[in-house]
């Protein structure tokens, strides 16, 4: 009888440990790329920031904030507002912005297959070498 109780206890401990590790493995998996999720996340950030920034302002001021936010989102690509490939990786170099602006895009380099990229010896530019 005692052997049976010990065996049941060992099996319960193993089952609990297995369940724990299965849960950990499932939770650690990255979420799949879902454009609907990304779009909803971006919309939620916009709404949340607008609510936070305009909490005690009249509706007309909120509309002004929304248009300024959209203009700022477009202005981040100043000088590079066209010709970007969607879902393509780039190396973007940032430079100091103008008054009241932290950064601006100094250059962009689309990444290509079959090319090695590395920092040039000058420490400021991107060098390329075919593989």
FENMOSUL-V725337 format. One record per run of one state. SS is the DSSP state (a for helix, b for strand, c for the rest). FROM is the first residue (numbers start at 1). TO is the last residue. Records with the same first field share a line. If there is no record, write none. Layout:
BEGIN
SS = FROM-TO, FROM-TO
END
This chain:
BEGIN
c = 1-1, 29-34, 54-58, 76-89, 97-102, 111-114, 120-125, 131-131
a = 2-28, 35-53, 59-75
b = 90-96, 103-110, 115-119, 126-130
END
